[in-house]
Amino acid sequence: MKVAIIGLAKGGKTTIFNTLTKGNAEVTAYSSSLHPNIGIAKVPDTRLLDLTEIFHPKKSTPAEVNYVDTGASLKAVSNKGEITGEILNYLTTADALLQVVRTFEDKNIVHSEGNIDAERDISTMDLELAFSDLTIIERRLNKIDSALKKAKVTERDSYLKEQNLLNRIKKDLENDIPIRQQAFDQHELKTIQHYQFLTIKPMMIILNIGETQLAQSTTLENEIKESYHQFAVVAICGKLEMELSQLDNSSAREFRDTMGLTEPALNRVINSSYSLLGLFSFFTTGADEVKAWTIPSNTIAPQAASKIHSDIERGFIRAEVISYTDFKRCGNMSEARKRGVLRTEGKNYIVQDGDIINFLFNV
């Protein structure tokens, strides 16, 4: 999973990036850099830890999330509303956008808009993303107009359908409806897949709160969810969590207990990200490696196998499957076979969260 971190200047994007990746990218009041920070977060999963304890493999590999801190505000790197270059490449290839919204007060870091207003800042970012999409649409519509003047009769229908679709998307964008909230049939979705639209991306909001706001975190989250119910929303104290992310697990846990923090920020953000995107993990086990693999819901067995290697998908025969819960209850595969909970599934089997799978294939 790839997530691009965006937000207005002086909101704490790089602080959140360091928190999630345990990185040490330089944190400044404002950066105009066009070269993003890139880092990886290991997905915490107690099931993987349990399986590692049981199988004692040479290697244990968690799922990963790639985070990109875009550094500069999108407005700062845009050209007449169009986001260009390296930043655009990272944004368009991301599975989701993570928008950092400042709610903390700091007299030493003056907000770019002069005062703190989370809903205003979210609306401002929505506009920046929509402007980029509208620029793309205008450019494509101009090309279609030119093409229609020269098009053969057999080509006109395709151009006209695309033109109508883009005009409809444009109208909704101008009425403050992002593409992710617009309705499309399967053919229309296929048509717009190759465009570099940004408001089609699933969006997660991180409210970057101050330490004095920790007790209000749930209230702040609910307030934003009421206005932006289509977004996943998590409130975390970026400065505090960045400091905790640099400590060893034991020290960080002890400090969290004293502060009344029940869960690391990374866990909350990743869980919300997985839920937003409809993702989960299945596991492969063995003496060499125990590994977690991330897939979307409704993935059938051969498609899940392709995450490991395309040859396994191509030569798929069947899959030996047991749920993590059943395996824990049995303790080992031999007992699972005796109890009949280790089952054989075919190519139409829809993989479930926590499945432990051994793929059988022949190429």
Secondary structure, DSSP 8 states (H G I E B T S, - for coil): -EEEEEE-TTS-HHHHHHHHHT------S----SS-EEEEEE---HHHHHHHHHH--SEEE--EEEEEE--S-TGGGEETTEE-HHHHHHHHH-SEEEEEEE----TTS--TTSS--HHHHHHHHHHHHHHHHHHHHHHHHHHHHHHHHH--HHHHHHHHHHHHHHHHHHHHHHTT--GGGS---HHHHHHHTTS--STTS-EEEEEE--GGGGGGHHHHHHHHHHH-TTSEEEEE-HHHHHHHHTS-HHHHHHHHHHHT--S-HHHHHHHHHHHHHTEEEEEE--SSEEEEEEEETT-BHHHHHHTT-HHHHHTEEEEEEEEHHHHHHH-SHHHHHHHT-SEEE-TT-B--TTEEEEEEE--
